[in-house]
Amino acid sequence: MRLIRTQHHEPPTSRQAPAVELAGVTKTYPGGVRALDEVSLTVERGTFVAVMGPSGSGKSTLMHCAAGLDSPTGGRAFIDGTEIGGLDEARRTELRRRSVGFVFQSYNLVPSLTIEDNILLPLRLAGERPDRAWVSGLIEPVGMTGRLAHRPAELSGGQQQRAAIARALVSRPAVVFADEPTGALDLRTAREVLGLLRDLVDGLGQTVVMVTHDPAAAARADLAMVMADGRVVETLKAPTAAELAQCVTTLETE
Ligand SMILES: Nc1ncnc2c1ncn2[C@@H]1O[C@H](COP(=O)(O)OP(=O)(O)OP(=O)(O)O)[C@@H](O)[C@H]1O
């Protein structure tokens, strides 16, 4: 597994293209803040990647540029082998719908819809028919089998996040971006949700990129990228919570 590439190369375009690829990506916001400074990285399929770093180091900007939610001001970003920068807004939306799933700290389920309709919503929005076998295969591991007719308010936070994870996966995306997915959960529930993400990577070959402040959460990933000042300054394979905590503390005090 190779995460960081710094040299120029032609991006692969086959189904086996990396889930995400950034080549020299820079993001300068109006006003002049350089939130990303020539970041190059590859997220291989079937891997769980955590992004950590002090506040303001560029984690959210990295996620937004890698997910096609925002445009880099320099460099090239690819999702599933497709360059985002070459697409107009409609095509970019279509690429996100087809290839990217999102999980948020606050679940973002639609309160008026049942859990089943929430999970199926991305397919409905895309005008696609559910692949029943895939959907059933998702419902069971996320623990929603007996809860499909419930509304989100009838579920605990952990259950809502599990439903949100099923929703993120329902369109079989190339990559799921999870932004502080355990930030609103208690310790035990957070551990269960992280275990679920880990199982989805191991069992379904899903690719997950998770932004987190929590070293224990990041330690569940295959790789942790640690950011500072818009750059990836450390890439740790099979990281431990202790080494991640140490790394971030050092950066925060520098
Ligand atoms: N829309 C924006 N306009 C101008 N500057 C921005 C904007 N969004 C972020 N920034 C700046 O870019 C830098 C990186 O911000 P970013 O939100 O990516 O960091 P982060 O690591 O996600 O921080 P946190 O952990 O606090 O969420 C910061 O200096 C921030 O102030």
The ligand as a MOL file (V3000), in Angstrom:
LIG
                    3D

  0  0  0     0  0            999 V3000
M  V30 BEGIN CTAB
M  V30 COUNTS 31 33 0 0 0
M  V30 BEGIN ATOM
M  V30 1 N -13.8190 29.4460 3.7800 0
M  V30 2 C -12.6410 29.8620 4.2580 0
M  V30 3 N -12.1750 31.0930 3.9770 0
M  V30 4 C -10.9670 31.5110 4.4320 0
M  V30 5 N -10.1540 30.7490 5.1960 0
M  V30 6 C -10.5690 29.5230 5.5190 0
M  V30 7 C -11.8380 29.0050 5.0750 0
M  V30 8 N -11.9690 27.7420 5.5490 0
M  V30 9 C -10.8540 27.4770 6.2560 0
M  V30 10 N -10.0180 28.5310 6.2320 0
M  V30 11 C -8.6730 28.6040 6.8650 0
M  V30 12 O -7.8840 27.5770 6.3030 0
M  V30 13 C -7.0630 26.9660 7.3110 0
M  V30 14 C -7.3810 25.4750 7.3900 0
M  V30 15 O -8.7270 25.3210 7.8360 0
M  V30 16 P -9.4250 23.8960 7.9940 0
M  V30 17 O -10.8320 24.1470 8.3990 0
M  V30 18 O -9.1950 23.0930 6.7640 0
M  V30 19 O -8.5920 23.2670 9.2140 0
M  V30 20 P -8.9520 21.9990 10.1360 0
M  V30 21 O -7.6780 21.2680 10.3360 0
M  V30 22 O -10.0960 21.2500 9.5660 0
M  V30 23 O -9.3870 22.7200 11.4950 0
M  V30 24 P -10.3860 22.1980 12.6730 0
M  V30 25 O -9.7160 21.0050 13.2900 0
M  V30 26 O -10.4060 23.3730 13.6200 0
M  V30 27 O -11.7040 21.9000 12.0500 0
M  V30 28 C -7.3510 27.7290 8.5900 0
M  V30 29 O -6.3720 28.7400 8.7240 0
M  V30 30 C -8.7240 28.3280 8.3470 0
M  V30 31 O -8.8820 29.5240 9.0850 0
M  V30 END ATOM
M  V30 BEGIN BOND
M  V30 1 1 1 2
M  V30 2 1 2 3
M  V30 3 2 2 7
M  V30 4 2 3 4
M  V30 5 1 4 5
M  V30 6 2 5 6
M  V30 7 1 6 7
M  V30 8 1 6 10
M  V30 9 1 7 8
M  V30 10 2 8 9
M  V30 11 1 9 10
M  V30 12 1 10 11
M  V30 13 1 11 12
M  V30 14 1 11 30
M  V30 15 1 12 13
M  V30 16 1 13 14
M  V30 17 1 13 28
M  V30 18 1 14 15
M  V30 19 1 15 16
M  V30 20 2 16 17
M  V30 21 1 16 18
M  V30 22 1 16 19
M  V30 23 1 19 20
M  V30 24 2 20 21
M  V30 25 1 20 22
M  V30 26 1 20 23
M  V30 27 1 23 24
M  V30 28 2 24 25
M  V30 29 1 24 26
M  V30 30 1 24 27
M  V30 31 1 28 29
M  V30 32 1 28 30
M  V30 33 1 30 31
M  V30 END BOND
M  V30 END CTAB
M  END
